[in-house]
Amino acid sequence: MGPFDSDIFTLASLTAAINEVQYVPNQIGAMGLFEAEGISTTNVLIEKDGDTLGLVESKPRGAPGSVVGGDKRTAVSFQTAHLPTTATVLADEVQNVRAFGTEDSEQAVQTVVNRRLAKMAQRIDMTHEYHRLGALQGKVLDSNGTTVLYDLFQSFGMTQTTVEMKLGTATTDVQGVTLDIHEGIEDALGGLSYTGVTAICGKSFWRKFITHSKVKEAYQRWEAGARLRADPREAFLFGGIYWERYRGGGQVKVADTGAYAVPSGVLDLFISRFAPGDYMDTVNTLGLPFYSSSRMLDHNKGVELEAQSNPAHLCTRPKVIIKLLENTAS
């Protein structure tokens, strides 16, 4: 057998392998805000009844649709994104490759393929984080930073609530401002309850917040000022809100002078839906977070690998997202 004739290059084997890759942890993904599921279609429907939203069940083609009553009730559709990447494994890369004298040729090829899949998965996973962060802010952008994939406020006909923290003023009652944030979230949720609030902060906002006199004063007597001696990058609770500095990189970041407060413990508030890959083998199956396939190069010189994901990361109640500004002019 040639090095690329193994069953490891089938769609099923490669897809199983890439979904087992250990991804680098990411901050928004690690928070557990997004509830993830696979879907069998390429679009997600979210029902809107005024400001009250609910998910529409995905059904087989031709099946009766969910009953929508009342003139004000509509369904907003979102198309899943398509995130493909490619890589090439050449015959020369697996020539004379055998680890520790114990691997056979197939295991050696598998090692090379898995390393390449890991790189592809990490790139896609970073894009997932970028989209989740966008959903948390109310607007999901494409990789160019300008093309809008989902403008959640526009889609649902809502406007975002903004709270000015006025952190540049030493006398600002920061505790009182946190009450404004809580009340804004309560108003947006109506009768729904929530278990907590997290504020994801940009770098400049974070620095001004932790050094504000009222915030420092609150911790001077708490456990003998232990918080003031802790790592200034560590998240902490203040005013019933868990404040967290977002460590971004490149385009994956929160604006330096801003922050976003979102509630936790609200059912289906943030969702991730994964559509099937665009392969004949996956039509009408429940989507997986990652897929991978292969294609033989001309003259059997190697194989081209493709890895893809088809996600929609959304906030179903964007009005609950409170945008925070460090100062009025931010």
MOKARA-V70744 format. One line per field, one symbol per residue. ss: DSSP state (a for helix, b for strand, c for the rest). A space follows every 10 residues. Layout:
BEGIN
ss=???
END
This chain:
BEGIN
ss=ccccccaaac aaaaaaaaac ccccccaaaa accbbbbbcc ccbbbbbbbc cbbbbccccc cccccccccc ccbbbbbbbc ccbbbbbbbb aaaaccccaa acccaaaaaa aaaaaaaaaa aaaaaaaaaa aaaaaaacbb bccccccbbb baaaaacccc bbbbcccccc cccaaaaaaa aaaaaaaaac cccccbbbbb bcaaaaaaaa ccaaaaaaaa caaaaaaaac cccccbbbcc bbbbbcccbc cbcccccbbb bbbbcccccb bbbbccccca aacccccccc bbbbbbcaaa cbbbbbbbbc bbbbbccaaa cbbbbccccc
END
